[in-house]
Structure formats: structure tokens, C-alpha cells
Amino acid sequence: MSLLQLRVTSVQAEARDVLRVELEAAGGDELPAFEPGAHLTLHLPGGLQRQYSLAGDWRERRRYVLGVGRAADSRGGSAYVHGSLRIGDELSCSEPANNFRLVDAPRYLFIAGGIGVTPILAMIRWCEAQGRPWQLVYAARSRVRMGFHEELHAHGAKVRFHCDDEAGGPLAVQALLSDTAPQTHVYCCGPAPLMEAVREHGSHLDEDHLHFEWFSAPALEAQAPEGDGFWIDLKRSGASLHVPPGQSVLEVLEANGHEVPFSCREGLCGTCETGVCDGEPEHLDYVYPPAQRPQLRTMLVCVSRARSPRLTLDL
């Protein structure tokens, strides 16, 4: 997979613990096109790979605009960007990928929490250009933490700002979704508690009308290991490997010398997507929409498992 070579051309504070980062091609060439909702995978020092959503205009081909929040529990990515990234630095990154694609719909409700507003910005630009009705509810702990606030404030009544410290508590998601107009597609990106609330209180809506971009996997109740595990057959290498309970397909592949690209290990980014030639996968990721899963012939090997005794992977 070829990587883009990008140069940092701007690093600006957007809000407390939020940076706006602009990147251009190191050679000055046009950049690959992207669609609203897309992200880049940046390759950072120390072997880190981190995904950041594109906030800019999809029609612009000379720069990519990212919004990067400083995570209190950073595993190194946001800490590096906030502490070490400088104008003139060069970075390698993937071409834009999209697990949060904006579908064609009559109207949109966007719900963003904190830095989760980043991919929503690109979607709003598209809606404005296409004349599509949209509303944004943007929640944060306080107004000083709201990145891109001035730009969004210019949209007037289309944007509702919710600050926990001013409102006396978190966003009332149930009330927000209770009167959602039919045929509205809801897009949500932000911290896990907000996403889980939208998923819970939006359960009365058509499943295909709810779209999520997760930062981290939601907390799950501990489950007992399943049976004796399952087998994976690797079509190209001819190997057969056993995946025991409590160990992922990715971990088994790594332990046996098979390199598969990965980043999050939580089923969030799609980097480890692998073709399935035979067998029935059990999709446990947060990328594939539920309605698409029965027809898929791919799986994310960092978290997903098997419903059938064996899977044949395109490896």
C-alpha cells in the first residue's frame, strides 16, 4: 500500500486542547480526493499509526485539514501532535479512507461531542453546497473546549451548542431524538457515553438511519469464552491455524508470522480488513453497518470471530 508524503503547513489552537492541523503534499502535488466522513491514518514516530478525521472541503485538493484533540489517556498519538508537531515536519499517511460515509438523504441531524465535530464539519460543507436540510447539536464540557466554534456559529439556528457547565449537565439525548422527523439520517461522533445514549434513545428509528464514528469501543459486559474456539485456513499460504477463546484472529496471525496491517485493535478503524473466502464471520466491529453484514465477504480480524467452525481467509 503506497503512502502519501505530507508536509505540515499550519498548526493552530482551535480551542482548549484542540489543534487545527493543515497538511499539503510534500512535493506540492494535488492530493487524493476524499468524501465527507473520511479520515487519514498518520504514521507517527515510534511506529504509531493514528486515525484523524478530515474536516475540510471535499472539493479542495491542495490541503487536508484535521482537528486533533488532546486525549487525557493518550496512547502517544495526540500527545505527539500537541507536544511535538511543528510546521515544516513531514509525515507519511494513508490515502483517505471512509467508514463514516454520508449517504444521500432528504435531511440530516448531526450530533457531535467534543472533537467528534471534525468529520461533521466536512459533512456540513457538503450539505450547504448541495442545499440539503441539516441541523447540528454540538456538545462539550465547556464553551472553551469547542473547536471550530466561530465557523459553526456563523450557521445561526442550524447549530445548537450545548455546554455541560452552562446547562447543568450532559445533553438530553432522549428528548433530542424523540421528535426526529421521518427520513432523517442521524450522524453521531464523540465520546462513548454520548454515542451509547444516541444508540439507546434512537432505537425507535430505522437502523439504517443511525450512523456512528467511534473513538473508542464501548464498554461491554464480560462474557464467558466461547467453546473451543475455531480454525482459520489461509488460502494463499495454505496454513491452518487454531484461534482459541480469548485470543483474536489478528493475535494468532501475528504469533505465526503473518503480517496484517492494523492500528486500533478495537474494531474501530478498518485497517485490518481481510477478505473471507469461505465460512461465516461473526462481526464484532464498529465499522460495518448492521444491515450490510450478512452480505460481507470481509472481516476485521482484530475483534471479529467466526460463527462457523472454520473460516478461509484471503491470506
Buried (B, 14 or more C-beta within 10 A) or exposed (E): EEEBEBBBBEBEEBBBBBBBBBBBBBEEEEBEEBBBBBBBBBBBEEEBBBBBBBBBBBEBBEBBBBBBBBBEEBEBBBBBBBEEBEEEBEBBBBBBBBBBEBEEBEBBBBBBBBBBBBBBBBBBBBBEEEEBEBBBBBBBBEEEBBBBBEBBEEEEEBBEBBBBEEEEEBBEBEEBBEEBEEEBBBBBBBBBBBBBBBBEBBEEBEEEBBBBBBBBBEEEEEEEEEEEBBBBBBBEEEBEBEBEEEEBBBBBBBEEEBEBEBBBBBBBBBBBBBEBBEBBBBBBBBBBBEEEBEEBEBBBBBBBBBEEEEBBBEB
